[in-house]
Amino acid sequence: MKQKFIDTAVTVVSMVIMFAAGYYTNHLINPPELDMPVLSQAREVMENHAWYPVPPIKEQEYGMIAGLVASYDDPYASFIEPYQHELYTDTFQGSFGGIGSEVTKNQAGEILLYPFPDSPANEAGIEDGDRLVSVEGTEITEEDSLDSVVSMLRGPVGQKVSLSVYRPSQETTLDFKIKRQEFALPSVTWRILEEDAEVGLIRVNLIADTTPDEIQQAVEDLSSSNASKFILDLRGNGGGLLEAGVEIARLFLEKGTIIEQQYAGSDLESYKAKQTGDLAEIPLVVLIDHSTASASEIIAGALQQQDRAILIGTPSFGKNEIQYVFKLQDDSSIHVTAGKWWLPGEESIEDFFLSPDIVISPENYSDSEHFLKAIEYFSSID
């Protein structure tokens, strides 16, 4: 069964290519069968006259494949060796050794923790909004980047990490020692905004099969906590499954064409919203930034184009290519652009990106600034 994956760097349809034993290596390493006599001659020269040691056949094979892929005029085509493919898969699945907490930075530069349900952080007693003071004795300051702090919290599975937090509700500093676990990052996290208790924040980390259901669960949970307005945060979301992105757009729309797409040599296809979505009536704004790409751009673009929600933030990444990922027999993979998608009515499918309705300037770029702009917008439509 094929799935279409789309993200900032590579694809998104997963396929397995199995070759009969020996076929793949023989045909690549013996180029006469590929009608590449110059390559065969060059390899013979290296084998017979090179001063430095001849690399193993596997290294030669990988080098040839990488050169083959690079020769195509495809900026997103790539050859990924087995260990790199595994890392890529882990990243897409969101698995890592950590404490299981959303880590955010507020306007004051403070690092705040929001533990995921049933995570090591949650079980240890970390509470929503605890301010991170130190990790392994290293003080956390406003100069520390969010990425560097997240890196400090992550590490080998089973190892403990010591951290201190300041809890505003108790006006005290608390110390914790939390064992890192292999933790699957949820595709969606949510919470009530500190700035406005009627606004629920839904942060979508990646676009997976489960994401539409998780978004519906988020709205249900936030509504039970008296949220009546919602922010869909797609910042930093590099994409995921194309079909899941379309399903998320359908949740919020009544009808209309969401995207059109076409593969080389194939007919034009359209994805439509044919009935009113379960979340079509909720007040909504969408946050985007330069890392919002592919499947997340499908969601944001469809909602903006159909006047369902405004976009707040900075221009999106701009990636409307669809790629196939071919997994090879040794677990390496080739990623090849196979088609494009676009929003209906676009004059050109080249130079694509989304422009926000409310722009956040680099000087004021922070979570709080995004949230305040959303609150101001909700107030203007009440």
Secondary structure, 3 states (H helix, E strand, C coil): CCCCEEECCCCCEEEECCCCCCHHHHHHHCHHHHCCHHHHHHHHHHHHHCCCCCCCHHHHHHHHHHHHHHCCCCCCCEEECHHHHHHHHHHHHCEEEECCEEEEECCCCCEEEEECCCCHHHHHCCCCCEEEEEECCEECCCCCCHHHHHHHHCCCCCCEEEEEEEECCCCEEEEEEEECEEEECCCEEEEECCCCCCEEEEEECCECCCHHHHHHHHHHHHHHCCCCEEEEECCCCCEEEHHHHHHHHHHHCCCEEEEEEEECCCCCEEEEECCCCCCCCCCEEEEECCCCCCHHHHHHHHHHHCCCCEEEECCCCCCCEEEEEEECCCCCEEEEEEEEEECCCCCCCCCCCCCCCEECCHHHCCHHHHHHHHHHHHHHHC
